[in-house]
């Protein structure tokens, strides 16, 4: 469950209004009657439109339209990025919206479950801590709104699908839920033998090697003369590394990998994360080894900095993952049992924001 509430990218919203002129009856009495009737109809329609429509009920708590809109907006931002990268495979945008709605409902339901459990236990977050958390976000929102010359409500509606005051209330609920979730994790008892067995079963998802690299980019279809020139550049950097120059400084100065150059070319690499040639080199060398490889991105000057592949070294990460899995298994059970989600028509009618 995330509470990353600051905007990452600007969304454009365009709304238009149309004003149509109608002929009016010459008889003043008819005109007045028509106006009264229209006023009543429009008034009723407006009340219906703005009336909050609850999305679902989770035991004693409702998931409001505003709360769901917030989670939908945050999830859609992330999922749409994955969609553009092709990580969801060949799906249409309507299916993407369906995925987003399902995840948003799940996130909102988790918050409502945690809030109710916190209430039963008498758990609370101090006003000072709550205000400190909100004030940090509030300051960023106001700065962003000011820099873009828009109101706070416009900013919040654009990014989160809710008004400023609604966002404030939702955010504070999320903070309380998060704090209680942390308490659940802290109180969770684990057996070390179980942790070791869990580590052995999922070893590849924990073990990692630490490598530094300097990338000299080369297009896959580059001419041979260009390839040779780039290789010479990479080889010269490898020679400088082998002669004792600081790898991190060379990476910051010469690497063309924007993702790692600022931290000296450093990556913690798990199996299945990198392109084949990069991964193969990383997991087939000893600490201190250097080398030169080529991938679709270009030439990489490599140095293996460390190998982390023991339970003792990874115990904290293993414990966190183990607790996470236990928590979500338990959450799934309660959301199918005591806290079973009652989905309302408003969920199915929700078309996105």
N, C-alpha and C positions, 0 to 999 in steps of 0.2 A: 504494500500500500504506500503510495508516494504522496508527498505534499509539496512537490516542486511547483510553486505557485507563480513564479516569475515568468513573464512572456519570453519565448525564444524566437518567435518570428512574427512579422506583421501579417494580419489577415485583412483583406479588403472586403468591405461590405457596401453594397450598393442597393439602395431602396428607392423606389419611385412612388409617387402618389399621383393619381389622376383625379381631376376635378371635372365632372360633367355637368353641364347646364341643362336644366329641364324647364319646359314651358309651364307657366303657372296659370291656374284658373283665374278668370277675371272676377269671379264672384268672391268677395273678400271673406264671406263666411266659409265657403268651401276651402279657400286657401288656409284659413286658420285651423280648420278641422284636419286638413291634410298635414299641416305642420305638427300638430299635436300628436297625430298617429305616428308619423315618422319619428318624432322625438322619442316616443315610448318604445318603438321597435328598436331604434338604434341604441337606446339606453339599455334595453334588455340584452342586445347582442354584445355590447361592450362589457357588461357584467359577466356574460358567459365566457367571452374571450379572455378576460384578465383573471377570471376565477382560477385559483391554483388547482391543478389536477394532479392528484397523487399518483405516482408511478407504481408503487408497490407498498406492501405492508410487511414488516419483519417483526413478528410477534407483537409487541406493544408500540413500536415506532413506525412512522410512515416515511417513505422516501418521497420527498416532495419533487415537483417538477424542477424547481430551481436546483436542488441538490443533484438530481440526475443530470441536468444540463451541464453542471460543472464537471462531473466525472466523464460525461460523454465528450465534452470539449477537450479535456486533457487526454483522454484515450485516443480520440480521433487524430489529434495532432501527432501522436506517436505512431499510430497504426498507418496513417496516411504516408508517413515517411517510409515505413517498411514497405508499404504498397508500391511506392514509386521505385524503390530499390528491387522490387520483384521478389521480396522475401515471402510473400503470401502465395506465390505461384500465379497461375492464370485465373484470377477471379475478377468479377466485375465490381463496380463501385457499390452497387446495391448490397452485394454480399459483404463488402467491407463495412458498410454501415451496420449490417446485422451483427457482425463480429464485434463492432465497437459498442453497440447497445448491450450485448451480452456481458462484455467485460465491465462496462460502466455500471450495470446492475449489480454485478458481483462485488465491485469495489464499494459501492454505496451500501450494499447489504452488510458487508464486513464492518463498516463504520457503525452502522446501527446496532449490530450485534455487540460490538465492543463497548459502545456507549451504555447499553442496557446492562451488560455484565459489570461495568464500572460502577453504575448506579447501585446495583444490588450489593456490591462489596463496599460501597461508601467511598470509592476512590475519587479523588479530585485533583485538579491542577491548581496551584496557587495563582491568585490574580496577577501577582508580579511576573511569574513565568509566562502566563498566558499573554499578558500585555506586551512583554518583551518580544515574544515570538511574533505577535501581530504587528507591533510597531516597526519591526524590521521589514516586513513585507509591505506594510502601509507606506513606508518611506520610499521604497522602490517603485511602487505603483504610482505614487504622486509625482516622482521624478520622471517616470516614463510618460505619464499623461502630459506633464508640462513640456517636456522636450518635443512631443508630437503635436502639441497644441490642441489636445482633445480633453473632454471632461473625464472624470474618473468613471462615471457610469458608462460612457462610450467605450472606454478602454476595457472595462470589466466585461461588458457585453460582447465585445469583439473577441476577446481571448477565452472567456470562461462561460459565456452564455447567460450570465447573471448580472444583477446590479451590484453596485459597490457594497451596500449594506448586507445584501444576501451573501456576497462573497465573504464578508467579515464573519458572519455567523457560521457559515459552512467551514471556513478555515479553522475557527476555534473548536468546532466539533471534531475536526480531523486531528488537531493537535491533542485533544483529550484522548481520542481513540488511540492515537499513536503511543502516547505515554502509557496508557493502560496495556497496550500490546507489548511494550518494552517490559513492563512489570511481569506479564505472563512468561516472557522469555527468561527473565532473571530468576523467577521462582521455579522454573522447570528443572527437575532433577534428571540427571543423565548418568548412566553407568559407563565407566571407561571401557569395559569390554565390549559393550554395545557400540561405542564410538569406534573402536578399533575395527570391529567387524564391518561397520558402515563405511569406514575409510577403505578397507580392502575391497569392498564391493564396488566403490565408486572412485577408485584410485586415479584414473585418468582425468577425472573432473577436478581433482585437487592438485596433483603434481604439476610443477612448472619449472622451466629452465629460464634463467635470466640472460638475455643476450643484448649486446649493443650492435648497431649496424649504421652504416653510412650508405645512403642510396644515391647512386648516380643514374638518373633516368635515361632510358633508351627506349624509343618506340619499337614495338614488335616488328614493324616492317621497315625499320631504318636501313639505309644502305650500309654495306659492309665497311666502307671507309669510316662512317660515323660510329659504327659499333666498335671498331678497333680503337678509335680515338677515345671513346668513353671508357673502354676497358683499360687503356693506358692510364687514364685519370684515376680510376678506381684502384689500379695496381700501385700507383704512386702513393696513394693514401694508405694502402695496406702496408707498404714498405715503411712509411713514416710511423705507423702504429707499431710495427715490429722493431723499429729502432728506438722505441721508448717514448714517443710523443703521446700526450694525453688524448685518449680516444674520444672522450666526451667533448673536449674542446674542438677537436677536428670535426665531430659530428655537428656541433652547433654552427660551425663555420661553413662546412661544405655539403652537408646532407641535404638532399632534395625531398626528404620525407617530412612534410609539415606536421605529421602526427607524432613525431618523436624527436625531431632535431633540437627542440628547446630543452629537453631533458637528457641531452647527450646521446640520443639514439637508443635509449633503453626501452626494452620490452620484457615483460614477464609472459612467457609463451606456454600455453597449454596445447595439448594435441588437438588437432582439428581446427585451430584458429587461423593459421597462416597458410600461404600457398605452399605447395608440395616441396619445392626446392628449399625454401626457407625453413620449414619444419624439419625436413630430413637432416639438414645440416645441424640445426639446433639440438636435436636429440641423438646425434651420433658422434659428438665430440666431448672432450674433457674440458674442465674449467681452465681457462687461460688460452685455449686454442684460438687461433685466428684463421681467416680464410676469405676466399672470394667466390661468390656464386652469382649466377644470372637467373632472374625470373622474368615474367612478363612485364615487370615494372622497370627493369634495368639491372645494373650491377650493384651488388651489396657487399660492402666490406664488413666482415663479421668478426665478432669476438664473444666467446662464451664466458659470462661473468659468474654464473652460479647454477647449481642444481638443487632443487628443493623437492625431495621425494620420500620423506619419512613422516610417519604419524606424529612423532614428537614435534617436528618443525611445523606441522600443519594442524596441530590439535585445535587451535582456536577457530580456524576456518571450518574444520570438520564439525566441531560442536555447533557452530552457528547454523550450518547447513542442516545438520541433524534436527536441531530444534525447529528450524523453519519447516522441514518436512512434516514433523510431528504436529506442529501447529496447524498447518493447512489440511492435514488429514482430519484433525479434530474439527476444524472449521467446516469442512465439507459435510461432516456428520451432523453437526448442529443445524446447518442451513437446510439439511434434508429432514431434520427432526424437529426439535423444540423451537427452532427459529426458522422454520420453513417459510420461504418467501411466497407471499400471495401477490401475484402479478395482476395489475389493474389494466383496464382497456387503454389508459393513457400511455402505457408502455408500447403497446402495439401501434398506437396512432402517432407516436413520436417519430418525426421525420428528420431529426437532426437540427442543427442550428447554423 
